[in-house]
């Protein structure tokens, strides 16, 4: 598996296919394999004639683990994504982020708009502005002595997921606290690249898509029918909409 280094941190990544590059940024407690390989995104993009690039965010997967909350600000994590583009010699890329990855992708589009050809925000709606991400009860669940000590339903879901994936629960807990950054309405209003927002109709985590789209000039919305936050990421409706969006964007 290829790796690159940035600011003393090591990152694992995947780089497959040829054609115009699409940079994929996964969500909290996930990995490049869980978010993008397993649900078929890498193969879908490659079959569509595109170059699919995915990496493990700091604190996740095979990348460096950090335990300081301030290390997980989405703007810092956006710099990791930019460093991967530099490592691969990519002047621009289409960027797709899911959930927390959408926060990171939005920060990247704000901080380096000349590097982002288009933006796909999956699993993140108006909570990008009005919500701070997953509740802190998830961090508490990750740090609990055992799953039996966790009563919060959302916390139990993520604690179970972290145990199944053998994730570093302390690093993930720090990420929960550190990534709780929202963007202002003025900031998202400055996103000037073509943007697609895709959210499952049963998603109770992301916040509504259309209020966010109303703040981003020209943003488009796709509803992913009958999918919650966990299942929407691999849905064929999402994939078809994303491919159509990439084909149509300037």
Residue pairs with C-beta under 8 A, 6 or more apart in sequence:
1 12
1 13
1 14
1 62
2 12
2 13
2 14
2 15
3 10
3 11
3 12
3 13
3 62
4 10
4 11
4 13
4 83
4 84
4 87
5 11
6 79
6 80
6 83
6 84
6 87
7 79
7 83
9 58
9 63
9 64
9 66
9 80
10 63
10 64
11 55
11 56
11 58
11 63
11 64
11 80
11 83
11 84
12 32
12 55
12 56
12 61
12 62
12 63
13 32
13 53
13 54
13 55
13 56
13 84
14 32
14 36
14 37
14 42
14 52
14 53
14 54
14 55
15 51
15 52
15 53
15 88
16 42
16 46
16 51
16 52
16 53
17 42
17 45
17 46
17 49
17 50
17 51
17 52
18 49
18 51
19 49
19 50
19 51
20 50
20 51
20 93
20 94
20 117
20 246
21 50
21 51
21 52
21 53
21 88
21 90
21 93
21 94
22 45
22 50
22 51
22 52
22 53
22 93
22 94
22 95
22 96
22 246
23 53
23 54
23 81
23 84
23 85
23 90
23 93
23 94
23 95
23 96
24 32
24 35
24 36
24 41
24 42
24 52
24 53
24 54
24 55
24 96
24 97
24 101
25 54
25 55
25 57
25 81
25 95
25 96
25 97
25 98
25 101
25 102
25 104
25 105
25 108
26 32
26 34
26 35
26 36
26 54
26 56
26 57
26 60
26 97
26 98
26 100
26 101
27 35
27 97
27 98
27 99
27 100
27 101
27 102
27 123
27 233
28 99
28 100
28 133
28 134
28 158
28 172
28 175
28 176
28 179
29 60
29 158
29 161
29 162
29 165
29 167
29 172
30 60
30 98
30 99
31 56
31 60
31 61
31 62
31 165
32 54
32 55
32 56
32 61
33 61
34 165
35 41
35 54
35 98
35 101
35 233
36 42
36 52
36 54
37 54
38 234
39 233
39 234
40 234
40 239
41 52
41 54
41 234
41 239
42 52
42 54
44 239
44 243
45 51
45 52
45 243
46 52
48 243
48 246
50 246
53 84
53 88
53 90
53 93
55 63
55 80
55 81
55 84
56 62
56 63
57 63
57 77
57 80
57 100
57 101
57 104
58 64
58 65
58 66
58 71
58 72
58 77
58 80
59 65
59 66
59 71
59 72
59 168
59 171
59 172
59 174
59 175
60 167
60 171
60 172
60 175
65 168
65 170
65 171
66 72
66 171
66 174
67 170
67 171
67 174
68 174
68 178
69 174
69 177
69 178
70 178
71 174
71 178
72 174
72 175
72 177
72 178
72 179
73 178
73 179
73 181
74 100
74 103
74 104
74 106
74 107
74 179
74 181
75 107
75 111
75 181
77 104
77 107
77 179
78 104
78 105
78 107
78 108
78 111
78 112
79 111
81 95
81 104
81 105
81 108
82 108
82 111
82 112
82 115
85 93
85 115
90 115
91 115
92 114
92 115
92 116
92 117
93 115
93 116
93 117
94 116
94 117
94 118
94 119
94 120
94 246
94 249
95 105
95 108
95 109
95 116
95 117
95 118
95 119
95 120
96 105
96 119
96 120
96 121
96 122
96 242
97 103
97 104
97 105
97 106
97 120
97 121
97 122
97 124
98 122
98 123
98 124
98 233
99 122
99 123
99 124
99 205
99 206
99 229
100 124
100 133
100 175
100 179
101 122
102 121
102 122
102 123
102 124
102 128
103 124
103 128
103 133
103 179
103 181
103 183
105 116
105 119
105 120
105 121
106 119
106 121
106 124
106 128
106 183
106 188
106 191
107 183
108 115
108 116
109 116
109 119
109 191
109 193
109 195
110 183
110 187
110 190
110 191
113 191
113 192
113 193
116 193
117 193
117 194
117 249
118 193
118 194
118 195
118 196
118 245
118 246
118 249
119 191
119 193
119 194
119 195
119 196
120 195
120 196
120 198
120 242
120 245
121 128
121 195
121 196
121 197
121 198
121 212
122 197
122 198
122 199
122 232
122 233
122 238
123 198
123 199
123 200
123 203
123 205
123 206
123 229
123 232
123 233
124 197
124 199
124 206
124 207
124 212
125 197
125 199
125 203
125 206
125 207
125 208
125 209
125 210
125 211
125 212
126 207
126 208
126 209
126 211
126 212
127 133
127 182
127 205
127 206
127 207
128 182
128 183
128 188
128 207
128 212
129 182
129 183
129 184
129 185
129 188
129 212
129 215
130 182
130 207
131 182
131 207
132 180
132 181
132 182
133 176
133 179
133 180
134 154
134 158
134 176
134 205
135 152
135 154
136 176
136 177
137 152
137 154
137 155
138 152
138 154
138 155
138 158
138 176
139 172
139 173
139 176
139 177
140 150
140 152
140 155
140 173
141 150
141 152
141 154
141 155
141 156
141 158
141 159
142 155
142 158
142 159
142 162
142 169
142 170
142 172
142 173
142 176
143 169
143 170
143 173
144 150
144 155
144 159
147 156
147 159
147 160
147 163
150 156
150 159
158 172
159 169
161 167
162 169
162 172
163 169
185 215
188 212
188 215
188 216
189 215
189 216
189 217
191 216
191 217
191 219
192 217
194 218
194 220
194 245
194 249
194 250
195 213
195 216
195 218
195 219
195 220
196 219
196 220
196 221
196 222
196 241
196 242
196 245
197 209
197 212
197 213
197 216
197 219
197 220
197 221
197 222
198 209
198 221
198 222
198 223
198 224
198 232
198 238
198 241
198 242
199 206
199 208
199 209
199 221
199 223
199 224
199 232
200 206
200 223
200 224
200 225
200 226
200 227
200 228
200 229
200 231
200 232
200 235
201 223
201 224
201 225
201 226
201 227
202 226
202 227
202 228
203 224
203 227
203 228
203 229
203 232
204 228
204 229
205 229
206 229
209 221
209 223
210 221
212 219
213 219
213 220
213 221
220 245
222 237
222 238
222 241
223 237
224 232
224 235
224 237
224 238
225 237
227 235
232 238
